[in-house]
């Protein structure tokens, strides 16, 4: 098994199967500003030891003092490691002379013999092209450097501002053992004070292995709806979809579900793009609930400047932290906006639903639809098949007034009464009434 050098970020290491290839050449490429220098320093500080220090070599791309000045602002930068010589910064631009690349080889050979580093970063490698007399000279330099690094049994990290198209022509791509591309790709990331934060793409393959399905029911928090569903609520550990137009009470139905779960000792999470926590507190209090001190937790985010994978990992982390058993997502169209791609959105929904169901966690998905009356479809993305139960909320016109109506369209493996019920929203929340007759 090939050894790896970890980055210190668990999710990045998950993507890299444990980290960078040890005693190999690792190429980190991306357009300027994509984070190559920060990621390289993160690897350097994470793996530097007194016996095998990390050697960071700048070239002609950025002055060394600039790299240090910005690096010192990051949490991953360890001043003590620099003072003690576990991380060593050198400027190769100072050794360039008339002999060009030959001087570079001589300098690197000296560093390798004197310092015996475990990891060597060259930032930026592309700068060597500028001082090579021609392509042949650069390839000879590349061959000589590769031999030096291989003989020293050190891990090399080369930074280069390339995009994917340029990779076809650059000779260093041919000798690299691994390549990390920091551009539009499979996995989202952010550069923060803590360094690289990576969010592996949530696109789970279908898991056909067996798992135990609960035979229990999760009370909805609306007693009359439990009766309509037949035996006391939604299936525990399954997905439920609630669809309806604006103002019909979808979020309220979610709150009923969450607060009933909290009463039963089942913590819950409202993951919302609709309202912030202050607004939700006012909504909850108007129906007699208290968010403060309850087992109902809020994950409130804006659809502006958010990655769908970043958000879902925040949700998964909160589920683990709170031991949540009930999740309400309000709403799916907002998640689709964050995904920015229908295919990506369907991948995300399938993956999250599969994970939660196999963990026995109940999920309610809220969908806002544009039609106020006589809804003809629930979702343009065809997601109702992911839900074991589908509840439709709609308006019904009765003369000059609008009535609210509820229908249970679907309950998988459960008998129910597919009729249209009138309901009202009072200070106690949902109150189901008599059966309505809809006419066109």
TORKETOR-346974 format. One record per residue (C-alpha): x, y, z; residue in one letter. Coordinates in steps of 0.05 Angstrom, whole numbers. Layout:
N
<node east="X" north="Y" up="Z" aa="A"/>
...
This chain:
440
<node east="0" north="0" up="0" aa="X"/>
<node east="26" north="69" up="-19" aa="X"/>
<node east="35" north="115" up="41" aa="X"/>
<node east="0" north="182" up="43" aa="X"/>
<node east="13" north="250" up="74" aa="X"/>
<node east="-51" north="278" up="105" aa="X"/>
<node east="-73" north="350" up="96" aa="X"/>
<node east="-104" north="358" up="165" aa="X"/>
<node east="-173" north="366" up="133" aa="X"/>
<node east="-212" north="301" up="141" aa="X"/>
<node east="-257" north="312" up="81" aa="X"/>
<node east="-200" north="331" up="35" aa="X"/>
<node east="-162" north="269" up="57" aa="X"/>
<node east="-225" north="228" up="43" aa="X"/>
<node east="-225" north="253" up="-29" aa="X"/>
<node east="-150" north="239" up="-35" aa="X"/>
<node east="-156" north="169" up="-4" aa="X"/>
<node east="-115" north="191" up="55" aa="X"/>
<node east="-74" north="249" up="28" aa="X"/>
<node east="-17" north="264" up="-20" aa="X"/>
<node east="25" north="206" up="-47" aa="X"/>
<node east="87" north="200" up="-4" aa="X"/>
<node east="155" north="201" up="-37" aa="X"/>
<node east="123" north="221" up="-102" aa="X"/>
<node east="112" north="283" up="-145" aa="X"/>
<node east="46" north="317" up="-132" aa="X"/>
<node east="24" north="373" up="-177" aa="X"/>
<node east="-26" north="426" up="-153" aa="X"/>
<node east="-54" north="468" up="-210" aa="X"/>
<node east="-105" north="522" up="-217" aa="X"/>
<node east="-115" north="593" up="-240" aa="X"/>
<node east="-84" north="650" up="-199" aa="X"/>
<node east="-121" north="659" up="-134" aa="X"/>
<node east="-149" north="589" up="-131" aa="X"/>
<node east="-110" north="572" up="-67" aa="X"/>
<node east="-50" north="532" up="-91" aa="X"/>
<node east="-1" north="567" up="-43" aa="X"/>
<node east="-48" north="560" up="17" aa="X"/>
<node east="-60" north="486" up="4" aa="X"/>
<node east="14" north="473" up="-5" aa="X"/>
<node east="30" north="507" up="61" aa="X"/>
<node east="-25" north="467" up="95" aa="X"/>
<node east="8" north="402" up="73" aa="X"/>
<node east="77" north="429" up="93" aa="X"/>
<node east="59" north="448" up="164" aa="X"/>
<node east="17" north="386" up="175" aa="X"/>
<node east="74" north="338" up="157" aa="X"/>
<node east="137" north="374" up="179" aa="X"/>
<node east="179" north="342" up="234" aa="X"/>
<node east="245" north="358" up="267" aa="X"/>
<node east="277" north="297" up="233" aa="X"/>
<node east="245" north="310" up="165" aa="X"/>
<node east="229" north="384" up="158" aa="X"/>
<node east="186" north="415" up="104" aa="X"/>
<node east="224" north="457" up="53" aa="X"/>
<node east="184" north="512" up="18" aa="X"/>
<node east="218" north="540" up="-44" aa="X"/>
<node east="192" north="603" up="-78" aa="X"/>
<node east="213" north="619" up="-149" aa="X"/>
<node east="198" north="679" up="-193" aa="X"/>
<node east="122" north="681" up="-185" aa="X"/>
<node east="116" north="716" up="-118" aa="X"/>
<node east="167" north="746" up="-70" aa="X"/>
<node east="180" north="701" up="-10" aa="X"/>
<node east="163" north="756" up="39" aa="X"/>
<node east="94" north="763" up="7" aa="X"/>
<node east="82" north="688" up="13" aa="X"/>
<node east="102" north="692" up="87" aa="X"/>
<node east="61" north="754" up="101" aa="X"/>
<node east="-3" north="723" up="76" aa="X"/>
<node east="13" north="654" up="103" aa="X"/>
<node east="21" north="682" up="174" aa="X"/>
<node east="-52" north="703" up="174" aa="X"/>
<node east="-76" north="630" up="170" aa="X"/>
<node east="-89" north="584" up="229" aa="X"/>
<node east="-48" north="530" up="195" aa="X"/>
<node east="15" north="573" up="198" aa="X"/>
<node east="56" north="551" up="258" aa="X"/>
<node east="106" north="605" up="278" aa="X"/>
<node east="140" north="557" up="326" aa="X"/>
<node east="152" north="507" up="270" aa="X"/>
<node east="187" north="561" up="230" aa="X"/>
<node east="229" north="584" up="289" aa="X"/>
<node east="250" north="512" up="306" aa="X"/>
<node east="268" north="496" up="233" aa="X"/>
<node east="213" north="445" up="222" aa="X"/>
<node east="187" north="488" up="164" aa="X"/>
<node east="241" north="524" up="124" aa="X"/>
<node east="227" north="577" up="71" aa="X"/>
<node east="279" north="593" up="17" aa="X"/>
<node east="278" north="637" up="-45" aa="X"/>
<node east="304" north="603" up="-108" aa="X"/>
<node east="297" north="668" up="-146" aa="X"/>
<node east="361" north="691" up="-111" aa="X"/>
<node east="403" north="635" up="-140" aa="X"/>
<node east="385" north="645" up="-213" aa="X"/>
<node east="446" north="667" up="-253" aa="X"/>
<node east="474" north="660" up="-323" aa="X"/>
<node east="470" north="585" up="-317" aa="X"/>
<node east="395" north="589" up="-304" aa="X"/>
<node east="365" north="521" up="-289" aa="X"/>
<node east="432" north="489" up="-275" aa="X"/>
<node east="439" north="535" up="-215" aa="X"/>
<node east="370" north="515" up="-192" aa="X"/>
<node east="389" north="441" up="-194" aa="X"/>
<node east="452" north="454" up="-155" aa="X"/>
<node east="415" north="494" up="-102" aa="X"/>
<node east="360" north="441" up="-94" aa="X"/>
<node east="412" north="386" up="-90" aa="X"/>
<node east="447" north="424" up="-34" aa="X"/>
<node east="382" north="433" up="4" aa="X"/>
<node east="365" north="359" up="-2" aa="X"/>
<node east="433" north="338" up="25" aa="X"/>
<node east="437" north="389" up="81" aa="X"/>
<node east="366" north="389" up="106" aa="X"/>
<node east="339" north="320" up="87" aa="X"/>
<node east="268" north="346" up="81" aa="X"/>
<node east="209" north="300" up="81" aa="X"/>
<node east="168" north="346" up="37" aa="X"/>
<node east="191" north="398" up="-14" aa="X"/>
<node east="145" north="450" up="-42" aa="X"/>
<node east="162" north="490" up="-105" aa="X"/>
<node east="119" north="551" up="-116" aa="X"/>
<node east="112" north="564" up="-174" aa="X"/>
<node east="140" north="510" up="-218" aa="X"/>
<node east="116" north="543" up="-282" aa="X"/>
<node east="165" north="600" up="-271" aa="X"/>
<node east="222" north="552" up="-292" aa="X"/>
<node east="196" north="554" up="-364" aa="X"/>
<node east="213" north="628" up="-367" aa="X"/>
<node east="287" north="617" up="-353" aa="X"/>
<node east="296" north="555" up="-397" aa="X"/>
<node east="331" north="570" up="-462" aa="X"/>
<node east="286" north="523" up="-500" aa="X"/>
<node east="240" north="463" up="-492" aa="X"/>
<node east="297" north="414" up="-493" aa="X"/>
<node east="333" north="450" up="-437" aa="X"/>
<node east="271" north="450" up="-395" aa="X"/>
<node east="260" north="375" up="-405" aa="X"/>
<node east="332" north="361" up="-385" aa="X"/>
<node east="322" north="403" up="-322" aa="X"/>
<node east="257" north="366" up="-308" aa="X"/>
<node east="292" north="299" up="-315" aa="X"/>
<node east="349" north="320" up="-269" aa="X"/>
<node east="302" north="347" up="-216" aa="X"/>
<node east="260" north="284" up="-217" aa="X"/>
<node east="322" north="242" up="-207" aa="X"/>
<node east="344" north="284" up="-148" aa="X"/>
<node east="277" north="280" up="-113" aa="X"/>
<node east="270" north="205" up="-125" aa="X"/>
<node east="339" north="191" up="-98" aa="X"/>
<node east="324" north="232" up="-36" aa="X"/>
<node east="259" north="195" up="-21" aa="X"/>
<node east="222" north="260" up="-10" aa="X"/>
<node east="151" north="282" up="-25" aa="X"/>
<node east="148" north="337" up="-77" aa="X"/>
<node east="92" north="387" up="-84" aa="X"/>
<node east="95" north="430" up="-147" aa="X"/>
<node east="49" north="490" up="-155" aa="X"/>
<node east="33" north="515" up="-224" aa="X"/>
<node east="-20" north="565" up="-251" aa="X"/>
<node east="-47" north="520" up="-305" aa="X"/>
<node east="-118" north="507" up="-327" aa="X"/>
<node east="-140" north="439" up="-353" aa="X"/>
<node east="-129" north="455" up="-426" aa="X"/>
<node east="-57" north="475" up="-414" aa="X"/>
<node east="-43" north="409" up="-380" aa="X"/>
<node east="-40" north="375" up="-448" aa="X"/>
<node east="24" north="412" up="-467" aa="X"/>
<node east="62" north="421" up="-402" aa="X"/>
<node east="118" north="369" up="-393" aa="X"/>
<node east="113" north="368" up="-317" aa="X"/>
<node east="44" north="336" up="-322" aa="X"/>
<node east="76" north="275" up="-353" aa="X"/>
<node east="123" north="263" up="-293" aa="X"/>
<node east="73" north="279" up="-238" aa="X"/>
<node east="47" north="219" up="-198" aa="X"/>
<node east="-16" north="257" up="-176" aa="X"/>
<node east="-51" north="320" up="-198" aa="X"/>
<node east="-99" north="363" up="-157" aa="X"/>
<node east="-137" north="413" up="-200" aa="X"/>
<node east="-165" north="474" up="-163" aa="X"/>
<node east="-218" north="497" up="-212" aa="X"/>
<node east="-290" north="481" up="-229" aa="X"/>
<node east="-292" north="407" up="-214" aa="X"/>
<node east="-323" north="351" up="-174" aa="X"/>
<node east="-316" north="379" up="-104" aa="X"/>
<node east="-330" north="448" up="-75" aa="X"/>
<node east="-282" north="482" up="-27" aa="X"/>
<node east="-274" north="547" up="10" aa="X"/>
<node east="-210" north="582" up="34" aa="X"/>
<node east="-220" north="605" up="105" aa="X"/>
<node east="-178" north="626" up="164" aa="X"/>
<node east="-170" north="552" up="179" aa="X"/>
<node east="-143" north="538" up="109" aa="X"/>
<node east="-177" north="493" up="59" aa="X"/>
<node east="-247" north="469" up="76" aa="X"/>
<node east="-270" north="417" up="27" aa="X"/>
<node east="-340" north="390" up="15" aa="X"/>
<node east="-338" north="323" up="-22" aa="X"/>
<node east="-392" north="318" up="-75" aa="X"/>
<node east="-453" north="283" up="-47" aa="X"/>
<node east="-467" north="234" up="-103" aa="X"/>
<node east="-474" north="166" up="-69" aa="X"/>
<node east="-482" north="105" up="-113" aa="X"/>
<node east="-542" north="61" up="-101" aa="X"/>
<node east="-533" north="17" up="-40" aa="X"/>
<node east="-569" north="-49" up="-52" aa="X"/>
<node east="-549" north="-81" up="13" aa="X"/>
<node east="-604" north="-98" up="63" aa="X"/>
<node east="-621" north="-56" up="123" aa="X"/>
<node east="-675" north="-56" up="176" aa="X"/>
<node east="-738" north="-16" up="163" aa="X"/>
<node east="-775" north="10" up="224" aa="X"/>
<node east="-847" north="-14" up="233" aa="X"/>
<node east="-860" north="45" up="279" aa="X"/>
<node east="-898" north="108" up="261" aa="X"/>
<node east="-876" north="180" up="273" aa="X"/>
<node east="-935" north="222" up="297" aa="X"/>
<node east="-945" north="283" up="254" aa="X"/>
<node east="-962" north="329" up="312" aa="X"/>
<node east="-1033" north="337" up="283" aa="X"/>
<node east="-1077" north="285" up="314" aa="X"/>
<node east="-1130" north="286" up="260" aa="X"/>
<node east="-1077" north="277" up="206" aa="X"/>
<node east="-1050" north="216" up="244" aa="X"/>
<node east="-1120" north="187" up="238" aa="X"/>
<node east="-1124" north="203" up="164" aa="X"/>
<node east="-1057" north="167" up="154" aa="X"/>
<node east="-1087" north="105" up="185" aa="X"/>
<node east="-1043" north="82" up="241" aa="X"/>
<node east="-1014" north="142" up="276" aa="X"/>
<node east="-968" north="182" up="230" aa="X"/>
<node east="-914" north="177" up="177" aa="X"/>
<node east="-868" north="117" up="172" aa="X"/>
<node east="-809" north="127" up="220" aa="X"/>
<node east="-743" north="134" up="184" aa="X"/>
<node east="-777" north="150" up="117" aa="X"/>
<node east="-784" north="212" up="74" aa="X"/>
<node east="-847" north="254" up="70" aa="X"/>
<node east="-862" north="308" up="19" aa="X"/>
<node east="-908" north="366" up="35" aa="X"/>
<node east="-927" north="408" up="-26" aa="X"/>
<node east="-969" north="471" up="-31" aa="X"/>
<node east="-971" north="544" up="-51" aa="X"/>
<node east="-947" north="604" up="-11" aa="X"/>
<node east="-981" north="618" up="55" aa="X"/>
<node east="-1016" north="551" up="59" aa="X"/>
<node east="-981" north="527" up="123" aa="X"/>
<node east="-924" north="483" up="98" aa="X"/>
<node east="-873" north="509" up="148" aa="X"/>
<node east="-925" north="503" up="204" aa="X"/>
<node east="-936" north="430" up="187" aa="X"/>
<node east="-861" north="420" up="192" aa="X"/>
<node east="-860" north="454" up="261" aa="X"/>
<node east="-917" north="409" up="285" aa="X"/>
<node east="-875" north="349" up="264" aa="X"/>
<node east="-811" north="373" up="298" aa="X"/>
<node east="-842" north="396" up="364" aa="X"/>
<node east="-882" north="331" up="370" aa="X"/>
<node east="-817" north="293" up="360" aa="X"/>
<node east="-783" north="335" up="414" aa="X"/>
<node east="-839" north="318" up="462" aa="X"/>
<node east="-824" north="244" up="448" aa="X"/>
<node east="-749" north="251" up="459" aa="X"/>
<node east="-732" north="255" up="385" aa="X"/>
<node east="-689" north="316" up="371" aa="X"/>
<node east="-704" north="351" up="305" aa="X"/>
<node east="-674" north="402" up="256" aa="X"/>
<node east="-709" north="453" up="213" aa="X"/>
<node east="-661" north="466" up="155" aa="X"/>
<node east="-689" north="529" up="123" aa="X"/>
<node east="-674" north="580" up="70" aa="X"/>
<node east="-740" north="616" up="82" aa="X"/>
<node east="-732" north="650" up="150" aa="X"/>
<node east="-678" north="665" up="200" aa="X"/>
<node east="-678" north="641" up="271" aa="X"/>
<node east="-707" north="706" up="299" aa="X"/>
<node east="-766" north="703" up="251" aa="X"/>
<node east="-777" north="629" up="267" aa="X"/>
<node east="-778" north="643" up="341" aa="X"/>
<node east="-835" north="691" up="331" aa="X"/>
<node east="-873" north="641" up="288" aa="X"/>
<node east="-863" north="585" up="338" aa="X"/>
<node east="-884" north="628" up="398" aa="X"/>
<node east="-948" north="650" up="363" aa="X"/>
<node east="-969" north="576" up="365" aa="X"/>
<node east="-946" north="563" up="436" aa="X"/>
<node east="-878" north="532" up="422" aa="X"/>
<node east="-809" north="553" up="448" aa="X"/>
<node east="-746" north="544" up="407" aa="X"/>
<node east="-699" north="564" up="464" aa="X"/>
<node east="-682" north="505" up="507" aa="X"/>
<node east="-720" north="456" up="462" aa="X"/>
<node east="-695" north="397" up="422" aa="X"/>
<node east="-715" north="433" up="358" aa="X"/>
<node east="-652" north="461" up="325" aa="X"/>
<node east="-648" north="511" up="268" aa="X"/>
<node east="-601" north="511" up="209" aa="X"/>
<node east="-617" north="576" up="173" aa="X"/>
<node east="-578" north="596" up="111" aa="X"/>
<node east="-587" north="643" up="52" aa="X"/>
<node east="-587" north="618" up="-19" aa="X"/>
<node east="-536" north="673" up="-35" aa="X"/>
<node east="-464" north="650" up="-38" aa="X"/>
<node east="-475" north="578" up="-15" aa="X"/>
<node east="-451" north="512" up="-43" aa="X"/>
<node east="-501" north="456" up="-39" aa="X"/>
<node east="-449" north="408" up="-13" aa="X"/>
<node east="-424" north="457" up="39" aa="X"/>
<node east="-495" north="464" up="64" aa="X"/>
<node east="-509" north="389" up="66" aa="X"/>
<node east="-446" north="376" up="107" aa="X"/>
<node east="-467" north="430" up="155" aa="X"/>
<node east="-533" north="392" up="161" aa="X"/>
<node east="-499" north="324" up="169" aa="X"/>
<node east="-453" north="353" up="223" aa="X"/>
<node east="-512" north="382" up="260" aa="X"/>
<node east="-549" north="316" up="256" aa="X"/>
<node east="-489" north="281" up="287" aa="X"/>
<node east="-481" north="335" up="341" aa="X"/>
<node east="-554" north="337" up="362" aa="X"/>
<node east="-570" north="263" up="350" aa="X"/>
<node east="-629" north="287" up="309" aa="X"/>
<node east="-683" north="237" up="289" aa="X"/>
<node east="-728" north="285" up="250" aa="X"/>
<node east="-707" north="332" up="194" aa="X"/>
<node east="-749" north="384" up="158" aa="X"/>
<node east="-721" north="417" up="95" aa="X"/>
<node east="-755" north="483" up="77" aa="X"/>
<node east="-755" north="484" up="19" aa="X"/>
<node east="-732" north="440" up="-40" aa="X"/>
<node east="-737" north="495" up="-93" aa="X"/>
<node east="-686" north="535" up="-51" aa="X"/>
<node east="-640" north="475" up="-50" aa="X"/>
<node east="-647" north="468" up="-125" aa="X"/>
<node east="-628" north="542" up="-132" aa="X"/>
<node east="-565" north="528" up="-91" aa="X"/>
<node east="-549" north="467" up="-134" aa="X"/>
<node east="-554" north="509" up="-198" aa="X"/>
<node east="-560" north="445" up="-239" aa="X"/>
<node east="-621" north="398" up="-242" aa="X"/>
<node east="-577" north="336" up="-249" aa="X"/>
<node east="-535" north="357" up="-189" aa="X"/>
<node east="-599" north="370" up="-149" aa="X"/>
<node east="-627" north="301" up="-164" aa="X"/>
<node east="-560" north="269" up="-144" aa="X"/>
<node east="-561" north="307" up="-79" aa="X"/>
<node east="-633" north="289" up="-63" aa="X"/>
<node east="-623" north="215" up="-77" aa="X"/>
<node east="-559" north="213" up="-36" aa="X"/>
<node east="-586" north="250" up="24" aa="X"/>
<node east="-651" north="210" up="24" aa="X"/>
<node east="-613" north="144" up="20" aa="X"/>
<node east="-566" north="164" up="77" aa="X"/>
<node east="-622" north="186" up="124" aa="X"/>
<node east="-667" north="127" up="110" aa="X"/>
<node east="-612" north="77" up="123" aa="X"/>
<node east="-597" north="114" up="188" aa="X"/>
<node east="-670" north="111" up="208" aa="X"/>
<node east="-679" north="187" up="208" aa="X"/>
<node east="-746" north="215" up="186" aa="X"/>
<node east="-744" north="272" up="136" aa="X"/>
<node east="-798" north="320" up="113" aa="X"/>
<node east="-786" north="356" up="47" aa="X"/>
<node east="-826" north="419" up="35" aa="X"/>
<node east="-841" north="440" up="-37" aa="X"/>
<node east="-873" north="506" up="-56" aa="X"/>
<node east="-914" north="503" up="-120" aa="X"/>
<node east="-938" north="562" up="-161" aa="X"/>
<node east="-1011" north="542" up="-171" aa="X"/>
<node east="-1060" north="564" up="-117" aa="X"/>
<node east="-1118" north="521" up="-140" aa="X"/>
<node east="-1126" north="451" up="-170" aa="X"/>
<node east="-1052" north="432" up="-171" aa="X"/>
<node east="-1033" north="391" up="-231" aa="X"/>
<node east="-962" north="372" up="-211" aa="X"/>
<node east="-920" north="372" up="-148" aa="X"/>
<node east="-849" north="379" up="-173" aa="X"/>
<node east="-817" north="391" up="-240" aa="X"/>
<node east="-759" north="348" up="-218" aa="X"/>
<node east="-801" north="285" up="-208" aa="X"/>
<node east="-778" north="274" up="-136" aa="X"/>
<node east="-843" north="247" up="-106" aa="X"/>
<node east="-817" north="176" up="-116" aa="X"/>
<node east="-766" north="189" up="-60" aa="X"/>
<node east="-821" north="201" up="-10" aa="X"/>
<node east="-860" north="147" up="26" aa="X"/>
<node east="-916" north="197" up="40" aa="X"/>
<node east="-940" north="256" up="-2" aa="X"/>
<node east="-986" north="309" up="29" aa="X"/>
<node east="-1017" north="362" up="-15" aa="X"/>
<node east="-1040" north="429" up="12" aa="X"/>
<node east="-1082" north="475" up="-32" aa="X"/>
<node east="-1132" north="531" up="-33" aa="X"/>
<node east="-1205" north="520" up="-50" aa="X"/>
<node east="-1250" north="578" up="-70" aa="X"/>
<node east="-1317" north="580" up="-35" aa="X"/>
<node east="-1353" north="640" up="-61" aa="X"/>
<node east="-1314" north="703" up="-40" aa="X"/>
<node east="-1272" north="664" up="10" aa="X"/>
<node east="-1212" north="618" up="5" aa="X"/>
<node east="-1211" north="553" up="45" aa="X"/>
<node east="-1150" north="511" up="58" aa="X"/>
<node east="-1152" north="438" up="39" aa="X"/>
<node east="-1107" north="378" up="54" aa="X"/>
<node east="-1101" north="312" up="16" aa="X"/>
<node east="-1057" north="252" up="30" aa="X"/>
<node east="-1038" north="233" up="-41" aa="X"/>
<node east="-993" north="175" up="-25" aa="X"/>
<node east="-972" north="131" up="32" aa="X"/>
<node east="-925" north="75" up="13" aa="X"/>
<node east="-944" north="7" up="43" aa="X"/>
<node east="-999" north="39" up="84" aa="X"/>
<node east="-1075" north="45" up="76" aa="X"/>
<node east="-1101" north="116" up="79" aa="X"/>
<node east="-1162" north="157" up="61" aa="X"/>
<node east="-1147" north="197" up="-3" aa="X"/>
<node east="-1200" north="250" up="9" aa="X"/>
<node east="-1197" north="326" up="12" aa="X"/>
<node east="-1202" north="354" up="82" aa="X"/>
<node east="-1216" north="425" up="100" aa="X"/>
<node east="-1168" north="453" up="153" aa="X"/>
<node east="-1158" north="518" up="190" aa="X"/>
<node east="-1097" north="550" up="222" aa="X"/>
<node east="-1113" north="573" up="292" aa="X"/>
<node east="-1071" north="593" up="352" aa="X"/>
<node east="-1062" north="518" up="364" aa="X"/>
<node east="-1037" north="506" up="293" aa="X"/>
<node east="-1069" north="459" up="244" aa="X"/>
<node east="-1141" north="439" up="258" aa="X"/>
<node east="-1172" north="390" up="208" aa="X"/>
<node east="-1245" north="396" up="191" aa="X"/>
<node east="-1296" north="362" up="147" aa="X"/>
<node east="-1289" north="331" up="78" aa="X"/>
<node east="-1293" north="379" up="19" aa="X"/>
<node east="-1322" north="365" up="-50" aa="X"/>
<node east="-1279" north="396" up="-104" aa="X"/>
<node east="-1311" north="416" up="-170" aa="X"/>
<node east="-1279" north="446" up="-231" aa="X"/>
